[in-house]
Every structure is written in structure tokens, then in C-alpha cells.
């Protein structure tokens, strides 16, 4: 008579072995697919700013409005701030004549570094590969680990500050008194010019009219 308990134990043991082998095969296939898949490596760029302007690690880097990288490191010096940018794809070529600006974007004034090329012209480019990294032979494009100067772009804080200063100027009583004096002098000058014009017209009429009356009989 067959022992059912022993038979179930043997079947369960075989099932565990089969399941382990299947998991191992799946894991091996996953590893092989990831290894054989070509990896896109990026490159780094150093950018110098006179101020951090709210930049922090993880700040977005945009190229013509498209996110292409992030800020990975910030080094603060005595009179400058050096930021290390990571460009995710080595296939992205950034022209040397590009402007790196720190701008505030979105409703929440998020900080982002925008890269804007001065000109956009498609030019055939020669590329070489060394140790799996891509280096650019064309001098018109920024090479990896280049040192670039960055600038301050659009800032809503500065705009609000400037608007507040202008409003304070308009609230100043001295401004209104000066504006009143200027307006009063302008009215006086306009009256004088009008009087001078009328006097000149009257004088010309007194001079020209008798002359025309004297010449008119000789014309006909």
C-alpha cells in the first residue's frame, strides 16, 4: 500500500526544486539582458556662478526646454559658486556658444538651469570613442569636464523687488511735488508758445496783407 504522506512529501520536494530552478533561470535571463543592453553614459560640466541663486543638488538642467540632466555637486568658494552638472546622454552635443542661466520657472518658482544655444545650425560632427566614453573633436561643442561661466536669468523675486521700489517712489510726496512743478512749468511754457504763435501770425498778417494788396493790381 502506497504511503500518501510520503508521496506528497516527495512531490512537494520536487516542486520546490523545480520552482528554484525556474527562478534561477529567470534571474539569469534578466541579468544577461541588462548586461547586453547598451548603456547610455553621460558626461559632466563645471559651471561657475557669482551666486548660488537657490541652486541645490538635484536641480533640473534644461536644454532648449527639455530636461537633459541634474546638478550633482555644489562647491562654494570665496567669491564664486562652482556647480557640477551631469548631462545624462553623451549623444547630446552642446554648442560652445551657449548661455547657461539660472531661471525661476513654474507656479512655485522652481529653480532650473537653462542652456540656450546662441545659434542652432545642424553641422556634421565627427566623434571618437575612448574607453566607452564619447569625446568630441569639433571645437564648436562643449567637451566633457569643461569649465563654463553661468549667469543669472529670470528671477521673480527681483521683479517683485523692483516693482515694490517703483511703488515706493510713487508714494513719495516729494515725487508728487516735483511732478506738480514740472506740470505747472509745462503749462506755462505751452501758454507762452501759444501766445508767441498768435503774435507771430498777427505780425505776418499785418506785413503780408498790405504787400499783397499792392501787388494784386499789377498781376491783372
Helices and strands as residue ranges (DSSP letters): H 4-36, E 43-49, E 60-63, E 66-76, E 81-87, E 98-105, E 110-117, E 127-130, E 133-136, E 147-152, H 156-171, H 173-219
